């Protein structure tokens, strides 16, 4: 009989997989909990065991990843720290929303929301945003799950190949479970950081819905030496500006989410990295797998097409955030500490913001608006040149939006807007003239000789 001390990490990994596949009781789930990036405490251990048992029970159903695991894990993470919204907080922030609406009416022509802004807890934020998180994460989750299955099957010893091949659906469920629980951990952490529905830059809530998280707002304002009522009012203005924009530009939400999903679908998984992890995995030290899942290391460098798509996405995000910055600045001129709060928001965003680690984990995509400074400057110059109404009209259609070239050269865009304001019509190109003729009924006769 071989000495127990001669056992290798590969032996232990094979035994762990064999025990899971055979349904053996008493499997040390702390190894998998650590791999999923979860705390090593009894509650987390019990939770991961329940989830893997559910994954095994569902392995023959042919269904996709069970995203309920993400919801349960996120709530479990947030539950220990969550505080309900108090009556005092509700009264104070409702008043802040009322004043914010009055101030925004002077700063933008975009109309007020039709729905009442909400005050939500961390748990409510998780419940309301998880559907979109899973929608954005699913393409990469499926790719990682399939890659882990294929590589583990290829790397397995001969005596286990048949067993693993016959349980490929189960292996996908295990890979999907690890990813779903990692997503839940990330979203649970985010719920302790975000201050509003629009804090991550994209509209996680339903269209036209504004929401603030009073518990996180108070933590955001702690230590700033700024009266909390000013913190509430400043954040209320920002959130309402963000929600108003997405309600006004109804095409914007779908455009932004579709761009992120298209980027995610184009991602391939670094099989060599997966092979390295599978071949060297030590169940007693699962940090490598945990780091790979949480850092996006399984996702290889971006293709040229993805880099181009990323550039367009970053420009759009910067334009959204820049517009919110300019409108918020104009609306809060009466607020004594508005500049200090604006600087705090800028520093928080520059350090990565609450969304960056989440998207890097989910789709290998950092949503930091890298051109925010240029976008803010552009919107301010446009406002100074042609006014808030003409500025806000640019959100009426995707084709009217400023481009990356406009960020490089705001003067050209401003000159065009000033010409439009003076009633001057720019010279039409061939396509514009053809379209105008078609709409006016001025269609030239067809030369039949050219068709022969």
C-alpha positions as a printed Julia matrix, in Angstrom:
452×3 Matrix{Float64}:
   0.0    0.0     0.0
   1.42   3.39   -0.98
   2.54   5.71    1.76
  -0.01   8.52    2.42
   2.89  11.0     2.34
   3.66   9.99   -1.27
   0.31  11.28   -2.48
   0.56  14.15   -4.98
  -1.81  17.06   -5.46
  -2.95  15.35   -8.66
  -3.9   12.27   -6.61
  -5.93  14.39   -4.21
  -7.62  16.25   -7.05
  -8.59  13.0    -8.76
  -9.97  11.66   -5.49
 -11.96  14.83   -4.9
 -13.54  14.67   -8.38
 -14.22  10.95   -7.94
 -15.9   11.57   -4.59
 -18.06  14.34   -6.02
 -19.06  12.26   -9.03
 -19.92   9.29   -6.85
 -21.93  11.42   -4.43
 -19.77  10.48   -1.49
 -20.71  12.24    1.72
 -18.21  14.19    3.72
 -16.38  15.79    0.8
 -14.29  18.74    2.04
 -16.19  21.57    0.42
 -13.82  24.14    1.93
 -11.51  23.43   -1.02
 -14.23  24.36   -3.49
 -15.35  27.3    -1.37
 -11.84  28.7    -1.52
 -11.69  28.1    -5.27
 -14.91  30.05   -5.67
 -13.48  32.95   -3.68
 -15.76  32.43   -0.69
 -14.89  32.9     2.98
 -13.83  29.78    4.85
 -16.61  29.81    7.43
 -19.2   27.14    8.32
 -22.11  28.96    6.7
 -20.28  29.37    3.4
 -19.13  25.75    3.49
 -22.67  24.51    4.07
 -23.94  26.77    1.3
 -21.44  25.58   -1.3
 -22.21  21.96   -0.43
 -25.91  22.58   -1.03
 -25.14  24.27   -4.32
 -22.96  21.45   -5.61
 -25.52  18.88   -4.59
 -28.1   20.89   -6.52
 -25.74  21.03   -9.5
 -25.34  17.25   -9.46
 -29.09  16.73   -9.15
 -29.69  19.03  -12.11
 -26.9   17.64  -14.27
 -29.19  15.55  -16.39
 -31.77  18.21  -17.01
 -29.92  19.86  -19.89
 -30.57  23.27  -18.42
 -28.05  26.07  -18.34
 -26.33  27.61  -15.35
 -28.51  27.96  -12.28
 -28.19  31.67  -11.62
 -30.22  31.39   -8.44
 -26.89  30.39   -6.88
 -25.56  33.87   -7.68
 -28.55  35.49   -6.04
 -28.25  33.34   -2.91
 -24.51  33.92   -2.62
 -24.84  37.69   -3.1
 -27.56  37.94   -0.46
 -25.55  35.78    1.92
 -22.59  38.15    1.55
 -24.67  41.29    2.14
 -27.01  39.96    4.8
 -24.61  40.29    7.71
 -24.16  44.03    7.16
 -27.48  45.18    5.74
 -29.45  47.89    7.54
 -33.05  48.75    6.66
 -33.97  52.23    5.47
 -35.17  54.23    8.46
 -38.08  56.68    8.52
 -35.67  59.55    9.2
 -33.48  58.64    6.22
 -36.54  58.33    4.02
 -37.84  61.77    4.98
 -34.44  63.44    4.51
 -33.67  61.85    1.14
 -37.2   62.3    -0.2
 -36.71  66.01    0.47
 -33.32  65.85   -1.29
 -35.01  64.31   -4.35
 -37.58  67.11   -4.36
 -34.93  69.85   -4.31
 -32.79  67.95   -6.84
 -35.67  67.92   -9.33
 -36.11  71.67   -8.98
 -32.41  72.31   -9.53
 -32.21  69.95  -12.51
 -35.1   71.77  -14.18
 -32.76  74.76  -14.45
 -29.8   72.74  -15.74
 -31.31  70.5   -18.42
 -34.27  70.45  -20.78
 -34.65  66.69  -20.26
 -37.92  66.19  -18.43
 -38.56  64.88  -14.94
 -39.05  61.15  -14.32
 -42.56  59.76  -14.37
 -41.82  57.26  -11.59
 -41.03  58.06   -7.95
 -37.34  57.65   -7.0
 -36.77  54.72   -4.65
 -34.74  54.22   -1.48
 -33.5   50.65   -1.34
 -31.4   48.42    0.89
 -28.42  46.37   -0.2
 -30.59  43.25   -0.49
 -33.12  45.08   -2.64
 -30.34  46.35   -4.9
 -29.14  42.75   -5.38
 -32.64  41.53   -6.21
 -33.3   44.31   -8.71
 -29.94  44.22  -10.52
 -29.05  40.51  -10.58
 -31.11  39.76  -13.74
 -28.94  42.14  -15.77
 -25.68  40.95  -14.16
 -26.44  37.36  -15.16
 -27.5   38.45  -18.65
 -24.13  40.16  -19.15
 -22.13  37.33  -17.58
 -23.75  34.33  -19.26
 -21.71  34.26  -22.52
 -18.41  34.09  -20.65
 -19.75  31.73  -17.99
 -20.76  29.23  -20.66
 -17.36  29.52  -22.35
 -15.44  28.98  -19.12
 -17.67  26.07  -18.12
 -17.2   24.33  -21.48
 -13.43  24.95  -21.44
 -13.03  23.47  -17.95
 -15.0   20.41  -19.03
 -12.93  19.85  -22.16
  -9.59  20.38  -20.48
 -10.38  18.23  -17.43
 -11.52  15.44  -19.75
  -8.31  15.69  -21.79
  -6.08  15.92  -18.71
  -7.7   13.09  -16.78
  -5.88   9.77  -16.29
  -7.01   6.94  -18.55
  -8.92   5.2   -15.76
 -11.06   8.33  -15.24
 -11.63   9.41  -18.86
 -14.71   7.27  -19.3
 -16.23   8.42  -16.04
 -15.63  12.11  -16.78
 -16.74  11.84  -20.41
 -19.96  10.18  -19.28
 -20.57  12.99  -16.84
 -19.76  15.94  -19.12
 -23.0   17.68  -18.26
 -22.16  17.36  -14.58
 -18.71  18.8   -15.18
 -20.3   21.77  -16.95
 -22.6   22.21  -13.98
 -19.62  22.21  -11.62
 -17.79  24.83  -13.73
 -20.96  26.87  -14.01
 -21.55  26.61  -10.27
 -18.07  27.97   -9.52
 -18.66  30.9   -11.89
 -22.17  31.6   -10.61
 -20.99  31.65   -7.02
 -18.07  33.9    -7.94
 -20.54  36.27   -9.62
 -22.71  36.21   -6.49
 -19.7   37.07   -4.33
 -18.79  40.01   -6.6
 -22.35  41.37   -6.72
 -22.66  40.94   -2.96
 -19.5   43.0    -2.5
 -20.77  45.62   -4.94
 -23.97  45.96   -2.91
 -21.87  47.3    -0.04
 -20.2   49.94   -2.25
 -22.68  51.41   -4.73
 -24.6   54.5    -3.66
 -27.17  54.59   -6.45
 -28.75  52.76   -9.35
 -26.5   54.49  -11.88
 -23.29  54.3    -9.87
 -21.66  51.68  -12.11
 -22.21  53.73  -15.26
 -24.78  51.5   -16.93
 -28.5   51.38  -16.1
 -28.84  48.3   -13.93
 -32.4   49.19  -12.93
 -35.48  49.37  -15.11
 -35.75  52.23  -17.59
 -36.5   55.55  -15.94
 -35.98  54.24  -12.41
 -33.82  56.21   -9.97
 -32.72  54.73   -6.65
 -30.38  55.55   -3.78
 -28.95  53.28   -1.08
 -29.06  55.32    2.17
 -26.76  52.97    4.11
 -24.03  53.23    1.48
 -24.57  56.98    1.07
 -23.89  57.48    4.75
 -20.71  55.38    4.52
 -19.67  57.34    1.42
 -20.09  60.63    3.31
 -18.42  59.47    6.53
 -15.11  61.25    7.12
 -15.63  63.87    4.39
 -16.31  66.67    6.88
 -19.33  67.63    4.77
 -22.84  67.87    6.22
 -24.79  64.72    5.37
 -27.72  66.67    3.94
 -25.37  68.09    1.3
 -24.08  64.58    0.53
 -27.65  63.34    0.1
 -28.58  66.26   -2.15
 -25.51  65.99   -4.37
 -25.94  62.23   -4.89
 -29.68  62.7    -5.51
 -28.93  65.19   -8.3
 -26.42  62.82   -9.94
 -28.78  59.85   -9.78
 -31.75  61.77  -11.16
 -29.61  63.2   -13.98
 -28.44  59.7   -14.91
 -31.97  58.22  -14.8
 -33.45  61.15  -16.73
 -30.88  60.71  -19.49
 -31.67  57.03  -20.02
 -35.41  57.67  -19.95
 -35.04  60.49  -22.49
 -32.67  58.6   -24.83
 -34.68  55.39  -24.94
 -32.27  53.84  -27.43
 -29.3   54.3   -25.1
 -29.87  51.48  -22.6
 -30.34  48.78  -25.25
 -27.45  50.17  -27.28
 -25.1   50.06  -24.31
 -26.11  46.62  -23.03
 -26.02  45.14  -26.54
 -22.5   46.49  -27.02
 -21.35  44.83  -23.8
 -23.01  41.52  -24.71
 -21.52  41.56  -28.22
 -18.1   42.13  -26.69
 -18.64  39.24  -24.25
 -19.77  36.84  -26.97
 -16.58  37.52  -28.87
 -14.41  36.41  -25.96
 -12.53  33.13  -26.21
 -11.06  31.26  -23.27
  -7.3   30.79  -22.89
  -7.17  26.99  -23.03
  -3.45  26.87  -22.26
  -4.12  28.74  -19.01
  -6.96  26.37  -18.16
  -4.69  23.4   -18.9
  -2.01  24.78  -16.59
  -4.52  25.2   -13.77
  -6.05  21.76  -14.29
  -2.66  20.06  -14.52
  -1.18  21.74  -11.45
  -4.26  22.21   -9.3
  -3.6   21.67   -5.6
  -6.89  21.2    -3.71
  -5.13  22.22   -0.49
  -4.11  25.52   -2.07
  -6.77  26.61   -4.58
  -5.64  30.24   -4.78
  -4.57  29.86   -8.42
  -8.05  28.84   -9.56
  -9.62  31.5    -7.35
  -7.35  34.17   -8.82
  -8.01  33.02  -12.39
 -11.77  33.18  -11.93
 -11.76  36.51  -10.08
  -9.24  38.39  -12.23
 -10.31  37.41  -15.72
  -6.97  35.64  -16.29
  -8.7   32.9   -18.29
  -9.56  35.5   -20.94
  -6.74  36.08  -23.47
  -5.72  39.45  -24.92
  -8.41  41.2   -26.93
  -8.61  40.85  -30.71
  -8.43  43.85  -33.05
 -12.21  43.72  -33.46
 -12.71  43.67  -29.71
 -10.31  46.56  -29.2
 -12.29  48.6   -31.71
 -15.57  47.65  -29.99
 -14.02  48.5   -26.63
 -13.0   51.94  -27.91
 -16.56  52.67  -29.02
 -17.95  51.44  -25.72
 -15.52  53.53  -23.67
 -16.42  56.62  -25.71
 -20.12  56.07  -25.05
 -19.56  55.54  -21.33
 -17.4   58.65  -21.13
 -20.06  60.73  -22.91
 -22.73  59.51  -20.47
 -20.63  60.2   -17.38
 -19.34  63.5   -18.76
 -22.88  64.74  -19.43
 -23.94  63.75  -15.9
 -20.92  65.6   -14.47
 -21.7   68.81  -16.39
 -25.42  68.77  -15.6
 -24.78  67.95  -11.94
 -22.25  70.78  -11.7
 -24.72  73.25  -13.19
 -27.54  72.05  -10.93
 -25.56  72.21   -7.67
 -24.09  75.71   -7.87
 -26.1   76.62   -4.75
 -24.6   73.73   -2.76
 -21.7   75.07   -0.63
 -19.55  71.92   -0.8
 -20.48  70.77   -4.29
 -16.93  71.1    -5.63
 -15.52  68.96   -2.8
 -18.16  66.29   -3.44
 -17.45  66.38   -7.18
 -13.75  65.85   -6.49
 -14.55  62.91   -4.18
 -16.63  61.3    -6.94
 -13.82  61.88   -9.47
 -11.21  60.29   -7.2
 -13.49  57.34   -6.51
 -14.03  56.82  -10.22
 -10.34  57.23  -11.07
  -9.42  54.48   -8.61
 -11.56  52.07  -10.59
 -15.01  52.57   -9.19
 -17.28  49.8    -7.96
 -17.88  48.35  -11.42
 -14.35  47.75  -12.62
 -13.5   44.57  -10.73
 -16.98  43.2   -11.41
 -16.77  43.53  -15.17
 -13.17  42.38  -15.29
 -14.32  39.22  -13.54
 -17.44  38.69  -15.63
 -16.41  39.53  -19.17
 -12.8   40.67  -19.07
 -14.01  44.22  -19.59
 -13.04  47.26  -17.54
 -15.75  49.9   -17.8
 -13.68  52.79  -16.55
 -14.57  55.79  -18.75
 -10.97  56.55  -19.71
 -11.87  59.63  -21.76
 -14.09  61.14  -19.11
 -12.04  64.33  -18.77
 -12.29  65.01  -22.53
 -16.02  64.16  -22.55
 -16.75  66.49  -19.63
 -14.82  69.27  -21.34
 -16.68  68.71  -24.61
 -20.12  68.87  -22.98
 -19.15  72.04  -21.11
 -17.89  73.69  -24.29
 -21.05  72.7   -26.15
 -23.17  74.14  -23.32
 -21.26  77.41  -23.32
 -21.48  77.7   -27.12
 -25.06  76.72  -27.97
 -26.86  76.25  -24.65
 -28.3   73.35  -22.69
 -31.23  72.7   -25.05
 -29.06  72.19  -28.13
 -26.66  70.1   -26.05
 -29.41  67.8   -24.85
 -30.87  67.47  -28.36
 -27.75  65.48  -29.28
 -29.17  62.55  -27.3
 -32.22  62.35  -29.56
 -30.67  59.75  -31.9
 -27.49  57.63  -31.96
 -26.36  59.3   -35.2
 -26.39  62.71  -33.51
 -24.09  61.69  -30.68
 -20.54  63.06  -30.47
 -17.85  60.63  -31.59
 -14.3   59.84  -30.51
 -13.16  62.28  -33.21
 -15.3   64.98  -31.6
 -13.57  64.32  -28.26
 -10.27  64.92  -30.05
 -11.53  68.06  -31.79
 -14.52  69.66  -30.0
 -14.16  72.85  -32.09
 -15.4   71.1   -35.24
 -18.54  69.82  -33.52
 -19.21  73.19  -31.95
 -18.8   74.97  -35.3
 -21.36  72.62  -36.85
 -23.8   73.17  -33.96
 -23.36  76.95  -34.16
 -24.02  76.85  -37.91
 -27.21  74.88  -37.28
 -28.26  77.38  -34.61
 -27.8   80.23  -37.14
 -30.02  78.38  -39.61
 -27.18  77.54  -41.95
 -27.42  74.21  -43.77
 -24.23  72.31  -44.39
 -23.52  71.18  -47.94
 -25.13  67.82  -48.57
 -23.11  64.82  -49.62
 -24.28  62.47  -52.4
 -26.14  60.15  -50.03
 -27.92  63.04  -48.29
 -29.02  64.44  -51.66
 -30.24  61.03  -52.87
 -32.23  60.51  -49.68
 -33.74  63.99  -49.91
 -34.76  63.38  -53.53
 -36.36  60.07  -52.59
 -38.33  61.61  -49.73
 -39.44  64.53  -51.92
 -40.51  62.23  -54.75
 -37.82  63.6   -57.06
 -36.7   60.19  -58.28
 -34.75  60.38  -61.56
 -36.03  58.19  -64.41
 -34.37  54.85  -64.92
 -32.21  54.54  -68.01
 -33.41  51.21  -69.42
 -30.38  50.91  -71.66
 -28.16  50.66  -68.56
 -30.18  47.71  -67.27
 -29.65  45.64  -70.41
